[in-house]
């Protein structure tokens, strides 16, 4: 079972404006806790600096940058909870992006505004791979609502089919929590909070925050971070499975080739 907690940090940074949090994902089976630094921002120059750091430090062995992504519609500010009955055409208000130990919660502008340039540059980078559940729908909505095109996307259900090679499982229909247990293990069981979980920290939100840059509660940030983190974790685990299988096949083929080139001499 996974236990998720979060705490808000008070940081003084005159260059960039954001709210900072520490999120702790505790794996009770393996007795280990993963710490994730999450920032919540609405400023494109703050996001641009975050993307720059990711490009410098988060490439895998193939030079690729795998990021878990998750989108969500606006919460109900007045009742301080998730929107109970969102319309099918409600635009995404938040985009969560995770690279493992770093996560960004970005408050998206209303549709029709110019898209943040740093998002367009990051997601059209051929080395960036965005992974999620139902990622094709997310890509379409980002293109339609924000004019942000995600060039390289991989659906986790499809990737799980290739990585696990389990014909008996309908992995394409699995939600995020089901995929986490199928790929990472049954112990990756997430206990989700109730629908009345408070989203916004109204006690510390100013009038300016209320209209432009709402402050999330640590609990909301913890589960928003978890969604993107699980996407990242599942994606990297499946890529490793596929890579190991491919390497094993190549090693076997190389051994066979060496054996054929050097047959034992007859006496």
N, C-alpha and C positions, 0 to 999 in steps of 0.2 A: 504494500500500500504506500502511496505517496502522500506526504504531508507538505503543504505549501503555506508559507508565511511570508509576510513582507513588512518592511519598516521604512519609514521616510527619513531621508537624510537632509540635514540643513547645510547647504553648500553656498559659499559666497564666490561667485564667478562673475566678474564684471564684463567679460568678453561675450559670454553666451548665456542665454536665458532658458532654464529648464528646471523641472522638479526631479529630484534624484531619489532613488529607492534601492534598497537591497532586498532581493528575493531569495529565499532559502527553500530548495526542493530537497526534502529528506526522504531517502530511500531506506525504509526500515529493514528490508531483507538484507541488503548489503551493508547496513550500518554506515552509511556515508551521506553527507549533505553537500549538495552543489549550490554554490553561491552565484547569483546573477546580478550584475549591476544594470539597473534599468533607468533610463531617463525618459521623461515625458515632456514634449515640447510642441510648440506650434510654429517655431521660427525656422525658416529654411536655411539660414546661415549656421544655425546650431546643428541641424540635420546634416548639412554639408560637411561639417567637421567630423561628425560621427561616421559618415560614409568614408571619409578620407582615412580615418583610423582603421576601419574595417578592411579597406583595400590594401593597407600596408601590412596587416598582421593576421589576416584570417584565410589565407590561401591554403588549400590542401596539397597533397603530393603531386597532383596533376595541374596545379596552378589555378584551380577553380575556387570560387567563393560560394559556398552553399549557405543560403539563408532560409530560415523558416519564416513564413509570412502568414498573417491572419488578419482579416478585415472584420469590422463590426459597425453596426449602425449606432446612432446616438442613443444615449440612455435617457431615462425620464428624470429630468432635473427636479421637477416639483415634488415627485414622490421618492426621489433619490434611490432609483433602482433601474434594472433593465427595462427596456420598453416591452410591455406585455404583448402588444399586438402590432408589431411593425408591418407596414405595407410592403408589398413585394417590390415596389419601386423606390423604397426609401434608400437614399444614397449612403454609402459607407462614410462614417465620420471619423473613424480611427483605423490606422494601419499599424500592426504590431510586427516588428522585424527582429529576429534573433540570430546570433552567430554562435551561441553556446554559452559563453560567460558574459556577453553583452547584449542588451536588448534596448530597442527604442520604441516608444509609443508616440506616434505622430498624429496630431490633431489635424485632420485634412480640412482644407478650405471648402466652402460651399461650391457645388458644381457651377461651372461657368467662369470661375476665376482662373487666372493663368496658373498653370501647374508649377510647382517648385522645380527649378532647373536641375538641382542636385539629384532629385528622384529620377528624372528622365535620363540623366547621364549614368546613374548607377545601374538602373534596371535594363538599360540597353547595352551595357558592357557585356561583351560575349563571354567573359569569364565568370559572370554572376549567374547562379542557378537558384531560382526561387522554388521552394518545395512547400506543398501544403495539400490539404484534402480539398478536392473540388477547385483546384488552382486555375483551371481554364475559365471557370465562371468568375473568379476573382480578377483574372487578367482582363476579361471583357469589361467588367464593371469599372476597373481602374482606367481603362482606355476611354470608356464612355463618360464617366463622371468626372475624372480628373485629367484626362488626356495624357495619362502616364502609361507607356507601353512597356510591359515586362517581356523582354525578348526571349529569355530561356526559362521556361517553367516546366516542372515535372510533378505530375500528380502522384501522391504517395500510395494511393490504391494500386495504380499501374506499376509503380516501382516495387511495391510489395509482392505483386504477382511474379515479377521477374526475379526478385531477390529470394523469396521464400520457396518459390516453386511448389506451392501447395494447391493442387488442382481441386481439393475438396473444400476449399474456403472461398467464399464469394467476397474477396477482398475489395473489389470495386465498390461495394455497398457499405463498407465499414466506415464508421465515423472515427474521429480522431482518437477517442479513448479506446475504442475497440482495436484500432491499428496499433496503438501503443502496447497493449497487452499481447497482441499477436506477434509483433516484431521484437519488442524489448523484454517481454516476459510477463507472466501473470501478476507478478508483484508490482507492476507499473499500473496499479489500479488507483484511479483518481477519484477522490471523494469531492464532488462538486458542491459548492454552497447553494443555499436555497435561493429562490427567485427574489427574495426580499433583501439580498445582500446590498448594503449601501455602496453606491458608486462614488459619490462625491463628498469631499471634505468641505462641507459648507461652513464650518466654524472658522476655517483659515482662509476661505475664499473672499477676495475683495470684490467690489462691484465690477472692476475691470475683469477679474478672473471669471466672474459669473457669465459675462457676455462673450468673452473671447478665448479664454484659456482656463477651463475648469480644472480644479485640482482633484485628482482621484484619491480615494482612500487607499491605504496600503493593501487591504484585502483585494480590492478591485485590480490593482496593479499586479498583485501576485498571480491571479488567475489569468489576466491578460498576457502576462509574461509566460506563464505555463503553456498556453496554447501555441505561441510561436516557438517556444523552447522544445516542446514535444515534436513539432513539425521538423525542426532542425535535427533533433536526436534520432528520430525515425529515419529521416532521409540519409544522414551520414552512416547510420548502422546498415541500411540496405545497400548503399554504395560500397561499403566495405565488404559485405557478403558477396556482391557481384564481382568485385575486384579480386577477392581471394579465390573465388571459383575459377575466374578467368586465368589467374596466375597458376593455379594448380593444373589446369588443362595445358597451359603452355609448358610448364615444367615436365609434365608427362610426355608431351609431344617431343620436347628436346631430348629427353632420355631415350625415347624410341629412335630418334634420328641418329643419336650417337651410337646406339647399339647396332643400327643397320650399317653405319659407316665403318664400324670396327668389329666385324664378326670374328668369332674365335677361330683361330687357325686349326685346320685339321692335321692330325699327326700323320 
